[in-house]
């Protein structure tokens, strides 16, 4: 899960989530990794994960639910 040339850290997290969805490691209704956990495993700042999750939600790839 490394960063590709010309890819931002946010883009790397977006790609990671998309890859997990395509591989069916994340199925409809499944919970995403917490912001903190994703930041730690991706070795990025929490704000980067928030940006990535926001981008995915805006694109309709994921849905945000309270709680």
The 8 nearest C-alpha neighbors of each residue, nearest first, counted from 0:
[[1, 2, 15, 41, 11, 12, 3, 14],
 [2, 0, 3, 11, 41, 15, 8, 12],
 [1, 3, 11, 6, 4, 0, 8, 7],
 [2, 4, 6, 5, 1, 11, 7, 0],
 [3, 5, 6, 2, 7, 1, 11, 8],
 [4, 6, 3, 7, 2, 10, 8, 11],
 [7, 5, 3, 4, 10, 2, 11, 8],
 [8, 6, 10, 9, 11, 5, 2, 3],
 [7, 9, 11, 10, 12, 6, 2, 47],
 [10, 8, 51, 12, 7, 11, 47, 13],
 [9, 11, 7, 13, 8, 12, 6, 14],
 [10, 12, 8, 14, 9, 13, 2, 15],
 [11, 13, 15, 9, 14, 10, 51, 16],
 [14, 12, 10, 16, 51, 11, 15, 17],
 [13, 15, 17, 11, 12, 16, 18, 10],
 [16, 14, 12, 18, 13, 17, 11, 19],
 [15, 17, 19, 13, 18, 14, 20, 12],
 [16, 18, 14, 20, 19, 15, 21, 13],
 [19, 17, 15, 21, 16, 20, 14, 22],
 [20, 18, 24, 22, 16, 17, 21, 25],
 [19, 21, 25, 23, 17, 18, 22, 24],
 [22, 20, 18, 23, 19, 17, 24, 25],
 [21, 23, 19, 24, 20, 18, 25, 17],
 [24, 22, 20, 25, 21, 26, 19, 18],
 [23, 25, 19, 22, 20, 26, 21, 18],
 [26, 24, 20, 23, 19, 29, 27, 31],
 [25, 27, 29, 23, 28, 24, 20, 30],
 [28, 26, 29, 25, 20, 30, 61, 23],
 [27, 29, 26, 30, 25, 62, 31, 61],
 [30, 28, 26, 27, 25, 31, 24, 32],
 [29, 31, 32, 28, 25, 33, 26, 27],
 [30, 32, 33, 29, 25, 16, 34, 37],
 [31, 33, 37, 36, 34, 30, 35, 38],
 [34, 32, 36, 35, 37, 31, 30, 38],
 [33, 35, 37, 36, 48, 38, 45, 32],
 [34, 36, 38, 33, 37, 45, 39, 32],
 [37, 35, 33, 39, 38, 34, 32, 40],
 [36, 38, 34, 40, 39, 35, 32, 41],
 [39, 37, 43, 35, 41, 45, 36, 42],
 [38, 40, 42, 36, 37, 41, 35, 43],
 [39, 41, 37, 42, 38, 36, 43, 35],
 [42, 40, 38, 39, 43, 37, 12, 0],
 [41, 43, 39, 40, 38, 44, 37, 45],
 [44, 42, 38, 41, 47, 45, 39, 8],
 [45, 43, 47, 46, 38, 48, 42, 39],
 [44, 46, 48, 38, 47, 34, 35, 49],
 [45, 47, 49, 44, 48, 50, 43, 38],
 [48, 46, 50, 44, 45, 9, 49, 51],
 [47, 49, 51, 45, 50, 46, 34, 52],
 [50, 48, 46, 52, 47, 51, 53, 45],
 [49, 51, 53, 47, 48, 52, 54, 46],
 [52, 50, 48, 54, 9, 53, 13, 49],
 [51, 53, 55, 49, 54, 50, 48, 56],
 [54, 52, 50, 56, 51, 55, 49, 57],
 [55, 53, 51, 57, 52, 56, 50, 58],
 [54, 56, 52, 58, 60, 57, 53, 61],
 [55, 57, 61, 59, 53, 58, 54, 62],
 [56, 58, 54, 59, 55, 53, 60, 61],
 [59, 57, 55, 56, 60, 54, 61, 53],
 [60, 58, 56, 57, 61, 55, 62, 54],
 [59, 61, 55, 58, 56, 62, 57, 17],
 [62, 60, 56, 59, 55, 63, 52, 58],
 [63, 61, 56, 64, 59, 60, 55, 57],
 [62, 64, 61, 65, 56, 52, 53, 66],
 [63, 65, 62, 66, 61, 30, 28, 56],
 [66, 64, 63, 62, 30, 31, 33, 61],
 [65, 64, 63, 30, 33, 31, 62, 34]]
